[in-house]
């Protein structure tokens, strides 16, 4: 889909999520920043930044039919963009996180109402001294232009998959990139082993008494990466 959108590049913002929402007038808009002072992640975790980061938020009007898939499709778009622009092979921790090996390198935060969706993605590009459980995707500083290049690359791939009410959603691709499948997860009503990604994007969990499906917002992954940081910049923007 050849979706036209405007891009605003900023050196520093409070939050690209807030900036995108405030500037939205009905047409798709991408905000990209090198630094942000008031980023937020899930579960009210503290905020830290890598030495070089990409903070980006896309605001647009989505179809009501495909909103539930936005975080997963964004993950696939960012993963492809990282491979194409930086030669980085990232895994996906359902539903929000980007990982390299066992380290979180970024993530996704979607905030939506009936009028618009703000899709935030942050990536730690380079981090000379990361906190435990986090990392940058590159061993050296890629320079100030890398953020804008990566942001444009993931948004292009995102809109390739979100064509109005039709969605180019590929569960097989997500399963292949998933680091969640096979792991123990906890959710609001219990816990079990993550065994599959459903066609609607739900995580299927084997509780020992059968399969249940949970959706984004209902699950917390039980693994060591529950730490604050610019990893949270990935979830927020």
N, C-alpha and C positions, 0 to 999 in steps of 0.2 A: 504494500500500500504506500503510495507516494503522498504521505501526509506532510503538509507544510506546517512548520512551527517556527516561532521566533526564539532566539537564544540571547540571554543576557549573561555576560561574563563579569564576575565581581571578584575583587581580591579577598574581601572579608564580609561576612554577614552575621547576623545573630543566628538565623536558621534559614537554610534554603527552602525548607518546607513552608515556613511562615512567609518568606519573601515571595514564593511562587503563588501562594494563596492570595496574598494581598494585591499582587499585580495582575491577577487573572481577570480578563475581560470577555472571555468566551472562546478565544482562539488558543490553540495549544502553545505553551510557553515553557521553555527550559531555562532554569536558573543554575549556573555553575559557579562555584566559589572554591578558592584555595584554602580558606580558613573560615571557621564559624565559631562564634562565642557561646551560643546557647543551643547547641545540638542536643537532641534527646534520643534516647533509645527506648527499648521496651523495659518494663518493670522498674522504671525510674532509676536506672543505673547511672553511676557517675560518668562524667564526660572527660575524655582525654583525646589528644590529636597525635597522629603520626607526624614525622618531619615533613613529609610530602603526602598530601591527600587529595582525593577528588570528592567533593561534595556536590551533589546534583539533585534537583527536583524537577520533575515534569508535571505540569498541571494541564488537564484536558477534560473534556466531557466524555465519559465512557458509556458504552451500552450497558443497560441494566442487566442484560443476560450474561455478561462475561466478567462482572466485577470480582467474583470469587476467585478467578484464575489470575488476576493481575499480579499478585506477589510471585507466583510460580513462573509466569511468562517473563516477568522482569528478571528473575534469576537466570533463566535460560538466555535472555538477551544479553545480560551483563557477562555471563560466562563466555558466550561467543565473542563478545567485544574484547574481552581480556585476551582471548586466544589470538584474535586477528590483529590487535594493535600492540600487544606487549609480549606475545608468545607465552602466555601464562595459562596453565591448565588448572582451573579452580573447580572444586567440588561444591555441592549445594547441600546445606543442612536445612531440611524442611522446617518452616516455610520461608525463613527470612535471611539466613546466613550464607556467606561465601567463605570457603575455607581452602587453604592450601596445606596439605598434610593434615596435621591435627590442629593447626592454628587458624583462628578466625582472621580474615583479612578485610572483611566488609560485610555489608548487609543491606537490607531493603526495609523500608517503612512505607506503608500505603495508608493514607488518611483520606476518606471519601465521605461525601454526603450526596444528597440527591441531585445536586447541580454539577459537581466536579469531583475528580480524583486527583490527589497530589501523590505522585510516586517518587519517593526519595530513595536514592542509592548513594552510598558512600563507600569508598575503597581506600585502604591504606596503601599508597603507592610505594613509599619507602619509609622505613622506620629504623633508625640506627640503633636504638636501644628499646625495643618493645617490651611491654608488660608480659608476664607469663600468659600463655594461651592466645596471644595475638602476634601478628607479623605484618610486614609489608610484602607486597607481591614481587618487588624487585630488590636486588642486592645493592643497587646504587641509585642515587637521585636521578630521575628521568627528566627533571627540569620543569619549569612552570607551564609549558604548553601541553604537558601530558594529560592534565585534568580535562581540558576542553576537548581534546581528541578522543579520549575514552568516553566522555559523556555523550558526544555526538554519535559515537559508534554504538553505544547501547540503546540510545533512543531510536536510531534508525532500525535496529534489529527488533526493538519492541514494536514499533508501528508496522513492521513487516508481518507481525503475528496478530495484530489487533486491527482487523479490517471491519469496522463497523460492528455489526452483530455477529459476524463470522470470526472465529478464532482459530488460528493455526497452532493449536495446542497439541503437543506431542508427548504424551505420558511416557513413552518408551525412552525418549531422550532424557527426560527428567529422572527416570529410574536409573539410567546408566550413570548419571552424574551425582546421584544421591549418596551422601555419607550417613544418612539417617536409617536407611533400610538395614535391618539386622540388629539395630541398637535397641536398648531398653529405654522406653519413654514413659513419662508420667503425664496424665491429663486430669481433668476436673473430677472424674468419677473413678479413677483407678490407674492402672499401669499395665504394661505388657511389652511385647516385642513388635517393632515396626516392620511390617512384612511387604507392604505394597503402597503405591500411589494410585488412587482411583481415577477414573476418567474425569470426574468433576474436580480433581485436585485434592481431595481428602486423603489423609493418611490413614491407612488400614492397619489396625493394631490387633495382634493375637493376644488376647487376655488369658489364654489357657482354658477359657470357657466358650470360645468362639471369637469371631472377628467383629470389631466395631470400627466405625468410621468417625474420625474427628477432623475438624476444619481449623484453619488458622485462627489463633486466639484462644483455642481450647487446650493447647498442649504446651508443655515445657519439656525440653529435651534434657534428660539426665546424662550430662557429660561434663568434663572439666571446664568447658568454655562458658562458664557463667560469670565471667569477670567483666568489670567495666572497661571502658577504653574507647579509643577511636574505632575499635571494632564496633562500638555503638554509633560511631559516625556513619558506619555502613547502614545501620538500621534507621538512622535519622539523617536529616540533612537540613 
